[in-house]
């Protein structure tokens, strides 16, 4: 079989992703595409009804992660999750709703035509998937607009994405597109390069048998290796860049201390059966009406494991 030629990447970019576990592609989306996503995001914020909202807050700590029905049934819907600091002791918003939302998710890529166009109907996106040679037949899931609100946009601690979208074997890749400039002051992402090669998936985020969500240990804490040492690299980004995030690479972002928002659109891909198993324990579940959509028209003929 003839070698599959690269369509979008250079070989150096492919190699960098495989070595570092992440890659920033400048100017992936055209300015008009970025503007359409940003305008649509703000329309969604303007139009959602706070009167009918359960005031579900999105938290990122291990001990207090969101797990109510509004969250658990959001995989094929467009729902709104609030910043912890946006709801006062009286249970009411302490600011206008547009400045209170942590993120909009998790079915934007299917339910909204503007987001669907850049995710599932984007030939450049398909070329990236083919060039990476990471998935045979990937499906898309968990799409979000992360607002990172001024002054209250919360810190996201060190984590990897395969903990939250677990497959056997692990196969998650994040696709992260800033819609506004990302700086050290407003919570740009930071990565620990190469950590995907040495940091195993030690736990997974699951639906608990008694309801809600929690973490299931895959490796007992006393047997888990320490997180790899190294220096985090902050990736300042411009609107329309694309950051690819290997599911095992460690990354984080700091609190937004600036007066500006930091809107970003992100979604994930995982491998589909028979190449990987996504089981019923995962918090986000497909439904018969909305199975996870496939990215490629025909599967990738060649996949090269990371580390090979």
Rosetta silent file (secondary structure, phi, psi, omega in degrees, C-alpha in Angstrom):
SEQUENCE: XXXXXXXXXXXXXXXXXXXXXXXXXXXXXXXXXXXXXXXXXXXXXXXXXXXXXXXXXXXXXXXXXXXXXXXXXXXXXXXXXXXXXXXXXXXXXXXXXXXXXXXXXXXXXXXXXXXXXXXXXXXXXXXXXXXXXXXXXXXXXXXXXXXXXXXXXXXXXXXXXXXXXXXXXXXXXXXXXXXXXXXXXXXXXXXXXXXXXXXXXXXXXXXXXXXXXXXXXXXXXXXXXXXXXXXXXXXXXXXXXXXXXXXXXXXXXXXXXXXXXXXXXXXXXXXXXXXXXXXXXXXXXXXXXXXXXXXXXXXXXXXXXXXX
SCORE:     score description
SCORE:     0.000 S_00000001
   1 L     0.000  133.666  179.762    0.000    0.000    0.000 S_00000001
   2 L   -67.132  146.788 -179.563    1.361    3.426   -0.917 S_00000001
   3 L   -66.112  137.797  179.895    2.206    5.725    1.994 S_00000001
   4 L   -72.632  123.254 -176.961   -0.565    8.137    2.856 S_00000001
   5 L   -80.882  147.403  178.020    0.580   11.671    2.003 S_00000001
   6 L   -70.824  139.146 -177.936    0.107   14.531    4.447 S_00000001
   7 L  -104.524  -32.930 -174.327   -2.722   16.903    3.525 S_00000001
   8 L  -125.320  -43.601 -177.593   -2.478   19.658    6.141 S_00000001
   9 L   -79.506  161.566  158.384    0.480   19.070    8.476 S_00000001
  10 L   -92.075  160.592  177.978    4.167   19.097    7.871 S_00000001
  11 H   -63.140  -32.346  178.043    5.998   16.007    9.098 S_00000001
  12 H   -62.315  -37.888  178.284    7.721   18.215   11.682 S_00000001
  13 H   -68.354  -41.437  176.217    4.327   19.144   13.134 S_00000001
  14 H   -59.543  -45.666 -179.042    3.246   15.507   13.321 S_00000001
  15 H   -64.206  -37.968 -179.813    6.503   14.634   15.060 S_00000001
  16 H   -64.872  -41.982  177.365    6.107   17.537   17.500 S_00000001
  17 H   -60.809  -43.526 -176.935    2.622   16.358   18.507 S_00000001
  18 H   -69.521  -29.717  179.636    3.868   12.843   19.074 S_00000001
  19 H   -82.202  -46.987 -173.581    6.843   14.089   21.129 S_00000001
  20 H   -89.693  -27.251 -176.751    5.184   16.848   23.182 S_00000001
  21 L    88.725    2.571  174.583    1.615   15.538   23.403 S_00000001
  22 E  -156.903  163.327 -179.318    0.134   18.789   22.125 S_00000001
  23 E  -157.833  132.137  174.688    0.467   21.077   19.134 S_00000001
  24 E  -100.404  125.585  176.499   -0.670   24.606   18.314 S_00000001
  25 E  -108.160  106.333 -178.100   -1.666   25.241   14.706 S_00000001
  26 L   -64.688  145.475  170.441   -1.841   28.999   14.076 S_00000001
  27 L    55.716   41.711  179.716   -4.716   30.438   12.031 S_00000001
  28 L   -68.277  -43.839  176.144   -6.570   27.151   11.614 S_00000001
  29 L   -97.517  148.446  175.374   -9.927   28.896   11.273 S_00000001
  30 L   -73.205  154.003 -179.589  -10.512   31.912    9.086 S_00000001
  31 H   -53.806  -37.718 -178.822  -11.428   35.188   10.867 S_00000001
  32 H   -69.376  -29.785  176.638  -15.017   35.013    9.605 S_00000001
  33 H   -70.153  -41.917  177.700  -15.360   31.483   11.034 S_00000001
  34 H   -62.065  -45.440 -179.260  -14.073   32.631   14.424 S_00000001
  35 H   -61.325  -40.128  179.374  -16.435   35.603   14.383 S_00000001
  36 H   -63.352  -41.119  178.810  -19.394   33.359   13.565 S_00000001
  37 H   -66.948  -41.640 -178.574  -18.593   31.079   16.521 S_00000001
  38 H   -68.070  -43.794  178.355  -18.116   34.005   18.909 S_00000001
  39 H   -61.864  -44.018 -179.873  -21.305   35.760   17.802 S_00000001
  40 H   -64.759  -39.071  177.798  -23.276   32.527   18.104 S_00000001
  41 H   -59.201  -44.318 -178.865  -21.839   31.872   21.579 S_00000001
  42 H   -70.881  -32.299  174.122  -22.985   35.283   22.775 S_00000001
  43 H   -62.976  -43.196  179.192  -26.420   34.775   21.200 S_00000001
  44 H   -61.710  -41.333  177.783  -26.802   31.530   23.143 S_00000001
  45 H   -64.491  -40.426  179.623  -25.880   33.324   26.371 S_00000001
  46 H   -64.775  -35.115 -167.509  -28.349   36.105   25.637 S_00000001
  47 H   -94.441  -13.886 -176.786  -31.188   33.747   24.830 S_00000001
  48 L   -77.097  148.388 -174.358  -31.071   31.089   27.548 S_00000001
  49 L   -93.395  114.940  176.773  -33.625   31.377   30.342 S_00000001
  50 L   -73.621  -25.152 -179.408  -32.180   31.681   33.818 S_00000001
  51 L   -63.750  -29.744 -178.482  -35.693   31.382   35.277 S_00000001
  52 L  -101.064   10.005 -174.607  -35.874   27.758   34.085 S_00000001
  53 L   -92.378  139.088  179.489  -32.261   26.914   34.957 S_00000001
  54 L   -78.202    5.964 -178.686  -31.416   24.571   37.882 S_00000001
  55 L    57.123   43.751  175.971  -28.388   26.763   38.730 S_00000001
  56 L   -74.036  121.353  178.572  -25.985   23.894   38.088 S_00000001
  57 E   -95.677  145.406  177.079  -22.458   25.053   38.834 S_00000001
  58 L   -98.882  121.766  178.678  -19.428   23.522   37.119 S_00000001
  59 L  -119.649  154.174 -174.092  -16.645   22.556   39.508 S_00000001
  60 L  -118.470   -1.306  178.877  -13.285   21.029   38.691 S_00000001
  61 L   -76.253  152.552 -179.007  -12.042   19.686   42.019 S_00000001
  62 L   -62.938  -29.704 -171.198  -11.841   15.933   42.589 S_00000001
  63 L   -92.711   -7.345 -172.716  -14.044   16.079   45.692 S_00000001
  64 L  -146.817   48.891 -176.041  -16.933   18.165   44.395 S_00000001
  65 L   -83.468  142.660 -178.205  -17.436   17.493   40.700 S_00000001
  66 L   -58.066  142.900 -178.615  -20.778   18.261   39.113 S_00000001
  67 L  -159.750   25.437  179.925  -23.018   15.224   38.694 S_00000001
  68 L   -85.951  175.666 -174.745  -26.696   16.123   38.554 S_00000001
  69 H   -63.983  -34.712  177.970  -29.157   15.084   35.849 S_00000001
  70 H   -57.287  -39.135  177.800  -28.871   18.424   34.051 S_00000001
  71 H   -76.043  -48.075 -171.671  -25.177   17.633   33.567 S_00000001
  72 H   -68.273  -22.750 -179.551  -25.451   13.876   32.966 S_00000001
  73 L  -105.832   23.328 -174.383  -28.038   14.237   30.190 S_00000001
  74 L   -95.275   -0.433 -172.704  -26.271   17.099   28.393 S_00000001
  75 L   -62.131  -28.561  179.797  -24.276   15.079   25.859 S_00000001
  76 L  -118.577   27.651 -177.567  -26.717   15.712   23.022 S_00000001
  77 L  -134.635  171.251  174.020  -28.033   19.089   24.217 S_00000001
  78 E  -110.533  108.521 -175.987  -26.982   22.703   24.590 S_00000001
  79 E  -129.875  166.167 -168.624  -26.866   23.505   28.288 S_00000001
  80 E  -124.656  125.734 -175.988  -25.357   26.185   30.485 S_00000001
  81 E  -118.590  132.157 -167.599  -23.111   25.593   33.505 S_00000001
  82 E   -92.867  153.251  171.796  -22.384   28.383   35.957 S_00000001
  83 L   -67.782  144.208  178.803  -19.201   29.590   37.606 S_00000001
  84 H   -56.054  -40.374 -174.723  -18.946   28.662   41.284 S_00000001
  85 H   -84.145    4.203 -178.345  -18.532   32.301   42.283 S_00000001
  86 H   -92.383   -8.549  179.538  -21.533   33.473   40.252 S_00000001
  87 E  -113.879  123.199 -176.661  -24.143   32.098   42.665 S_00000001
  88 L   -79.775  176.517  178.794  -24.461   33.813   46.027 S_00000001
  89 L   -58.957  -23.141  179.167  -25.274   32.301   49.453 S_00000001
  90 L   -83.827    2.148  179.196  -28.941   32.985   48.742 S_00000001
  91 L    80.457   11.616 -179.203  -28.835   30.649   45.733 S_00000001
  92 L  -115.297  156.298  177.062  -29.304   33.480   43.235 S_00000001
  93 E   -62.449  141.316  177.524  -27.017   34.890   40.573 S_00000001
  94 L  -106.300   14.206  177.852  -24.849   37.734   41.790 S_00000001
  95 L  -159.208  170.699 -179.994  -24.192   39.091   38.289 S_00000001
  96 L   -62.571  149.684 -172.123  -25.847   39.199   34.869 S_00000001
  97 H   -60.126  -34.926 -178.713  -26.336   35.755   33.351 S_00000001
  98 H   -63.035  -24.288 -179.429  -23.979   36.427   30.419 S_00000001
  99 H  -101.979    7.450 -176.195  -21.137   36.924   32.950 S_00000001
 100 L  -106.949  -14.185 -172.055  -22.140   33.956   35.130 S_00000001
 101 E   -85.999  126.727  173.871  -21.728   31.012   32.735 S_00000001
 102 E   -74.234  -48.638 -178.710  -18.603   28.864   32.981 S_00000001
 103 E  -155.504  158.175  173.205  -19.364   26.878   29.848 S_00000001
 104 E  -111.999  127.110 -178.111  -21.991   25.956   27.263 S_00000001
 105 E  -165.758  175.977    8.335  -22.118   22.241   26.415 S_00000001
 106 E  -126.871   10.005 -177.886  -22.033   19.401   25.498 S_00000001
 107 E  -116.385   28.790 -179.160  -23.761   18.790   22.137 S_00000001
 108 H   -57.817  -37.675 -174.550  -22.949   21.987   20.260 S_00000001
 109 H   -66.197  -18.636  177.802  -21.206   20.064   17.481 S_00000001
 110 H  -108.594  -36.744 -169.226  -24.474   18.313   16.598 S_00000001
 111 H   -90.511  -18.913 -178.045  -27.250   20.628   17.737 S_00000001
 112 L  -117.576  124.792 -174.616  -26.040   24.007   16.474 S_00000001
 113 H   -63.694  -30.198 -179.870  -25.342   24.503   12.737 S_00000001
 114 H   -67.805  -43.868  179.559  -22.571   27.077   13.292 S_00000001
 115 H   -76.152  -34.733  177.396  -20.572   24.725   15.514 S_00000001
 116 H   -60.310  -38.888 -176.326  -21.466   21.673   13.450 S_00000001
 117 H   -61.097  -42.402 -176.922  -19.994   23.332   10.363 S_00000001
 118 H   -83.246  -14.845 -175.679  -16.503   23.765   11.854 S_00000001
 119 H   -99.433  -57.471 -172.588  -16.537   20.379   13.615 S_00000001
 120 L  -100.464  -16.005 -175.276  -18.245   17.754   11.455 S_00000001
 121 L  -119.704   32.052 -173.168  -18.446   19.498    8.076 S_00000001
 122 L  -116.767  111.116 -177.200  -14.908   20.881    7.926 S_00000001
 123 H   -64.953  -32.192  176.958  -12.545   19.334    5.383 S_00000001
 124 H   -65.111  -37.331  178.528   -9.503   20.832    7.143 S_00000001
 125 H   -64.150  -41.679  178.847  -10.552   19.079   10.355 S_00000001
 126 H   -64.973  -37.810  178.862  -10.791   15.773    8.508 S_00000001
 127 H   -65.031  -38.868  177.292   -7.348   16.354    6.975 S_00000001
 128 H   -60.755  -44.531 -179.437   -5.877   16.950   10.440 S_00000001
 129 H   -62.989  -42.772  179.683   -7.351   13.658   11.665 S_00000001
 130 H   -65.866  -41.118 -177.710   -5.975   11.764    8.693 S_00000001
 131 H   -67.584  -35.462 -178.769   -2.535   13.348    9.019 S_00000001
 132 H   -64.512  -32.020 -176.772   -2.228   12.586   12.738 S_00000001
 133 L    54.383   37.817 -179.167   -2.755    8.851   12.083 S_00000001
 134 L   -98.557  -32.134 -178.965   -3.889    8.585   15.698 S_00000001
 135 L  -121.021  145.101  169.254   -7.410    7.199   15.146 S_00000001
 136 L   -74.415  -54.999 -171.609   -8.819    4.634   12.722 S_00000001
 137 L  -145.216   73.714 -172.023  -12.422    5.860   12.823 S_00000001
 138 E   -73.912  152.811  172.485  -12.889    8.640   15.394 S_00000001
 139 E  -119.243  154.297 -178.427  -16.175    9.970   16.733 S_00000001
 140 E  -100.117  145.913  177.084  -16.805   13.428   18.204 S_00000001
 141 E  -160.306  168.078  176.368  -18.204   14.135   21.666 S_00000001
 142 E    48.163   70.188  174.160  -18.263   16.655   24.504 S_00000001
 143 E   -95.356  143.195 -173.840  -18.231   19.981   22.657 S_00000001
 144 E  -149.936  148.716  159.953  -18.166   23.137   24.759 S_00000001
 145 E  -103.996  118.484  178.375  -17.734   26.868   24.698 S_00000001
 146 E   -98.911  120.193 -170.507  -15.638   27.713   27.752 S_00000001
 147 L   -86.738  -31.009 -179.404  -16.218   31.350   28.695 S_00000001
 148 L    46.242   70.408 -170.650  -13.532   31.854   31.380 S_00000001
 149 L   -65.352  151.444  179.776  -15.335   34.872   32.803 S_00000001
 150 L   -56.529  132.363  173.541  -13.498   38.030   33.945 S_00000001
 151 L    69.622  -29.042 -177.984  -12.146   37.824   37.510 S_00000001
 152 L  -115.223   -3.678  178.658  -14.150   34.676   38.394 S_00000001
 153 L   -60.075  110.581 -165.016  -13.168   32.316   35.543 S_00000001
 154 L   -69.951  154.621  171.507  -11.952   29.455   37.693 S_00000001
 155 L   -64.351  140.398  171.597   -8.596   27.715   37.765 S_00000001
 156 E  -111.945  112.186 -174.810   -8.546   24.292   36.092 S_00000001
 157 E   -70.708  170.765  179.549   -5.981   22.144   37.932 S_00000001
 158 E   -52.279  130.372 -179.639   -3.541   19.716   36.349 S_00000001
 159 E  -162.767  170.791  167.234   -5.373   16.915   34.561 S_00000001
 160 L  -128.300  153.376 -169.969   -5.520   14.822   31.400 S_00000001
 161 H   -74.670  -27.352 -179.358   -8.578   14.385   29.215 S_00000001
 162 H   -66.948  -19.132  173.257   -8.613   10.572   29.062 S_00000001
 163 H   -62.159  -34.619 -173.161   -9.524   10.569   32.766 S_00000001
 164 L   -99.462  -19.046  176.582  -12.858   12.152   31.828 S_00000001
 165 L  -131.214   74.097 -169.040  -13.455   10.453   28.451 S_00000001
 166 L   -84.791  131.978  169.497  -12.027    7.022   29.105 S_00000001
 167 L  -127.330  160.704  176.062  -11.701    4.336   26.463 S_00000001
 168 E  -117.652  107.885   -1.877   -9.922    0.991   26.542 S_00000001
 169 L   -75.151  164.092  179.204   -7.281    1.550   25.319 S_00000001
 170 L   -56.960  137.531 -175.005   -7.160    5.325   25.989 S_00000001
 171 L  -146.547    7.350 -174.743   -7.770    7.264   22.772 S_00000001
 172 L   -69.320  142.851  169.205   -9.035   10.781   23.565 S_00000001
 173 E  -136.753  131.970  176.927   -7.720   13.822   21.722 S_00000001
 174 E   -94.320  144.627  176.107   -8.904   17.360   22.452 S_00000001
 175 E  -120.631  111.871 -168.476   -9.427   20.008   19.792 S_00000001
 176 E  -122.413  119.289 -174.119   -9.256   23.461   21.412 S_00000001
 177 E  -123.561  109.079  176.298   -9.933   26.644   19.428 S_00000001
 178 E   -67.870  138.110  175.246   -9.637   30.065   21.098 S_00000001
 179 L  -102.432   -9.705  175.040  -12.268   32.543   19.983 S_00000001
 180 L  -138.166  163.541 -179.967  -10.520   35.388   21.791 S_00000001
 181 L   -60.115  134.296 -179.980   -6.880   36.150   22.554 S_00000001
 182 E  -110.140  123.314 -173.633   -5.502   33.868   25.291 S_00000001
 183 L  -128.885  169.479  174.635   -2.902   35.402   27.607 S_00000001
 184 L   -59.518  -27.448 -176.104   -1.222   34.600   30.939 S_00000001
 185 L   -80.457  -29.473 -176.246   -3.669   37.021   32.581 S_00000001
 186 L  -107.802   15.497  170.154   -6.922   35.522   31.278 S_00000001
 187 L    96.284   39.715  174.751   -6.152   31.829   31.720 S_00000001
 188 L   -61.831  154.819 -179.405   -4.237   30.532   28.700 S_00000001
 189 E   -72.860  147.748  171.781   -3.507   26.800   28.710 S_00000001
 190 E  -125.167  145.949 -175.831   -0.231   25.388   30.020 S_00000001
 191 E  -128.989  150.677  171.001    1.187   21.955   29.144 S_00000001
 192 L  -102.244   96.607 -172.635    3.799   19.584   30.531 S_00000001
 193 L   -57.734  135.317  176.620    5.531   18.498   27.298 S_00000001
 194 L    82.441   -5.272 -176.283    6.073   14.775   26.923 S_00000001
 195 H   -67.230  -19.517  177.745    3.976   13.853   29.961 S_00000001
 196 H   -66.426  -18.628 -178.624    1.664   11.748   27.763 S_00000001
 197 H   -88.033  -17.526 -172.822    4.530    9.264   27.408 S_00000001
 198 L  -127.560  -10.885 -178.308    5.150    8.804   31.133 S_00000001
 199 L  -102.936  104.569  179.672    1.926    9.686   33.014 S_00000001
 200 L   -71.600  160.527  173.167   -0.484    6.705   33.036 S_00000001
 201 L   -78.752  109.292 -173.069   -4.243    7.115   33.365 S_00000001
 202 L   -95.522  -16.544 -179.014   -4.628    6.295   37.065 S_00000001
 203 E  -152.958  166.120  177.797   -8.350    6.981   37.488 S_00000001
 204 E  -139.734  147.214 -179.480  -11.481    7.632   35.450 S_00000001
 205 E   -85.792  121.411 -170.562  -14.525    9.854   35.919 S_00000001
 206 E  -134.215  163.625  166.446  -17.649    7.672   36.066 S_00000001
 207 E   -75.991  129.676 -179.223  -21.356    7.559   36.851 S_00000001
 208 L   -83.724  145.348 -178.088  -21.697    6.222   40.377 S_00000001
 209 L   -55.433  -33.801 -179.232  -24.065    3.279   40.998 S_00000001
 210 L   -90.546    7.077 -178.106  -26.046    5.308   43.521 S_00000001
 211 L   108.488  158.327 -178.601  -26.277    8.382   41.293 S_00000001
 212 L    76.024 -163.468 -176.928  -24.026   11.328   40.565 S_00000001
 213 E  -131.999  161.896  177.124  -20.404   11.078   39.507 S_00000001
 214 E  -169.516 -170.890 -178.685  -17.068   10.221   41.031 S_00000001
 215 E  -112.587  135.272  174.569  -13.663    8.749   40.291 S_00000001
 216 E  -106.218  126.319 -179.631  -12.828    5.069   39.922 S_00000001
 217 E   -74.591  130.414  173.481   -9.206    4.171   40.592 S_00000001
 218 L   -95.837  -29.536  175.383   -7.497    2.236   37.807 S_00000001
 219 L  -128.989  125.035  178.662   -4.203    2.086   39.685 S_00000001
 220 L   -53.590  139.775 -176.197   -4.231    2.123   43.510 S_00000001
 221 L   -52.638  -37.358 -178.047   -2.864    5.458   44.754 S_00000001
 222 L   -71.319  -16.757  179.170   -0.022    3.757   46.610 S_00000001
 223 L  -101.596  -10.839 -177.113    1.054    2.036   43.361 S_00000001
 224 L   -71.314  135.195  177.135    0.650    5.005   41.041 S_00000001
 225 L   -68.484  153.214  176.223    3.915    6.538   39.870 S_00000001
 226 L   -64.814  151.842  177.088    4.488   10.194   40.766 S_00000001
 227 L   -59.407  144.149 -178.656    3.552   12.697   38.109 S_00000001
 228 L   -60.309  146.136  177.439    6.444   13.409   35.780 S_00000001
 229 L   -87.594  159.775  179.634    8.632   16.335   36.674 S_00000001
 230 L   151.953  177.874 -177.508    9.300   19.169   34.302 S_00000001
 231 L  -104.469  127.279  175.960    8.415   22.736   33.496 S_00000001
 232 L   -68.317  143.460  178.622    4.981   23.667   32.258 S_00000001
 233 E  -112.808  122.186  178.351    4.882   25.646   29.016 S_00000001
 234 E   -83.649  129.904 -178.941    2.215   28.330   28.647 S_00000001
 235 L  -107.742   90.424  171.759    0.707   28.495   25.161 S_00000001
 236 L   -66.064  138.174 -173.683   -0.559   31.995   24.461 S_00000001
 237 E  -132.487  156.915  174.904   -2.954   31.751   21.507 S_00000001
 238 L  -108.753  156.286  179.194   -4.700   33.958   19.011 S_00000001
 239 L   -55.271  131.923  179.117   -8.311   33.595   17.853 S_00000001
 240 L    94.846  -10.365  172.318   -8.642   30.814   15.293 S_00000001
 241 L   -65.168  158.490  173.130   -5.592   28.824   16.352 S_00000001
 242 E  -121.886  126.059  175.472   -6.156   25.100   16.919 S_00000001
 243 E  -109.852  119.998  176.581   -4.507   23.339   19.855 S_00000001
 244 E   -92.309  133.287 -172.388   -4.440   19.542   19.653 S_00000001
 245 E  -128.217  109.687  176.206   -4.284   17.874   23.072 S_00000001
 246 E   -60.808  140.646 -174.414   -3.318   14.213   23.519 S_00000001
 247 L   -62.459  -15.638 -179.534   -5.631   12.537   26.022 S_00000001
 248 L  -105.958   -6.129 -176.640   -2.770   11.653   28.368 S_00000001
 249 L   -76.436  138.117  178.919   -0.804   14.915   28.344 S_00000001
 250 L   -79.718  133.308  178.715   -0.988   16.907   31.580 S_00000001
 251 E  -151.114  167.998 -175.841   -2.327   20.436   31.214 S_00000001
 252 E  -163.077  172.128  170.223   -3.986   23.159   33.248 S_00000001
 253 E  -148.081  149.525 -177.722   -5.094   26.783   33.218 S_00000001
 254 L   -88.782  168.804  176.514   -5.019   29.508   35.839 S_00000001
 255 L   -60.990  146.471  175.071   -7.870   31.687   37.079 S_00000001
 256 L   -81.332  107.256 -179.782   -8.852   34.579   34.831 S_00000001
 257 L   -98.689    4.234 -175.014   -7.685   37.634   36.750 S_00000001
 258 L   -94.461  170.337  175.111   -8.237   40.022   33.846 S_00000001
 259 L   -85.072    5.147 -178.264  -11.269   42.171   32.945 S_00000001
 260 L  -108.709  149.101  170.191  -11.656   40.247   29.645 S_00000001
 261 L   -72.362  168.435  175.272  -13.406   36.977   28.839 S_00000001
 262 L  -138.142   71.975 -178.879  -11.460   34.102   27.277 S_00000001
 263 L   -69.567  135.732  174.381  -13.969   32.325   25.056 S_00000001
 264 E  -144.684  144.777  174.241  -12.766   29.060   23.513 S_00000001
 265 E  -105.016  130.901  179.713  -14.534   26.280   21.608 S_00000001
 266 E  -139.931  147.513  172.132  -13.398   22.756   22.333 S_00000001
 267 E  -147.470  174.000 -175.205  -14.514   19.247   21.490 S_00000001
 268 E  -130.842  156.282  171.716  -13.007   15.777   21.712 S_00000001
 269 E  -124.492  143.852  171.295  -12.510   12.715   19.571 S_00000001
 270 E  -131.686  160.933  175.650  -12.214    9.107   20.684 S_00000001
 271 E   -72.789  147.451  179.737  -11.660    5.891   18.766 S_00000001
 272 L  -102.595  162.668  176.005  -14.786    3.895   17.915 S_00000001
 273 L   -60.131  149.141    5.976  -15.342    0.109   18.134 S_00000001
 274 L   -89.606   11.082 -172.904  -13.811   -2.296   17.402 S_00000001
 275 L   -81.701  -23.715  177.175  -10.613   -0.289   17.955 S_00000001
 276 L  -156.312  154.514 -179.988  -11.517    0.920   21.454 S_00000001
 277 E  -106.800  128.065  172.789  -14.290    0.413   24.008 S_00000001
 278 L  -114.402  107.586 -167.208  -16.281    3.321   25.470 S_00000001
 279 L   -97.517  178.869 -173.656  -18.367    1.732   28.193 S_00000001
 280 L   -74.102   -7.793  177.375  -21.519    2.556   30.170 S_00000001
 281 L   -74.416  -25.475 -175.870  -19.545    3.792   33.181 S_00000001
 282 E   -60.603  144.818 -176.669  -18.554    7.000   31.400 S_00000001
 283 L   -64.672  -37.431 -178.123  -20.456   10.081   32.542 S_00000001
 284 L   -97.224  123.114 -176.225  -21.325   11.154   28.989 S_00000001
 285 L  -123.285  138.969  172.020  -23.389    8.581   27.116 S_00000001
 286 L   -69.191  162.057  175.113  -24.664    8.428   23.531 S_00000001
 287 L  -119.969  161.465  177.015  -28.366    7.836   23.000 S_00000001
 288 L   -56.330  -33.578 -178.556  -30.129    5.736   20.337 S_00000001
 289 L   -77.634  -29.793 -177.137  -31.343    8.983   18.756 S_00000001
 290 L  -134.472   75.117  172.098  -27.934   10.674   18.835 S_00000001
 291 L   -66.096  158.755  178.941  -25.010    8.238   18.609 S_00000001
 292 L   -60.561  129.337 -176.642  -21.587    9.829   18.568 S_00000001
 293 L   -77.914  141.090  177.207  -20.999   11.147   15.014 S_00000001
 294 E   -78.673  145.447 -177.903  -18.091    9.853   12.941 S_00000001
 295 L   -85.511  -46.037 -173.031  -15.552   12.377   11.687 S_00000001
 296 L   -94.546  148.291  176.060  -14.191   10.634    8.601 S_00000001
 297 L   -72.190  -35.914  174.262  -16.112    9.461    5.559 S_00000001
 298 L  -134.888  144.886 -176.292  -13.878    6.378    5.399 S_00000001
 299 L   -61.137  154.465  174.625  -11.601    5.085    8.184 S_00000001
 300 L   -63.977  125.569  179.469   -7.916    5.919    8.295 S_00000001
 301 L   -71.941  -23.007 -175.425   -6.040    3.055    6.599 S_00000001
 302 L  -130.188  128.632  172.808   -2.933    3.646    8.732 S_00000001
 303 L  -127.749  132.463 -178.721   -2.615    4.353   12.456 S_00000001
 304 L  -114.588  113.950 -179.218    0.763    4.722   14.161 S_00000001
 305 L   -58.881  142.299  174.539    0.749    4.290   17.957 S_00000001
 306 L   -62.545  134.288 -176.947    2.353    7.097   19.948 S_00000001
 307 L    97.754  -13.305  179.982    5.822    5.986   20.997 S_00000001
 308 L   -77.592    0.000    0.000    6.240    3.810   17.905 S_00000001
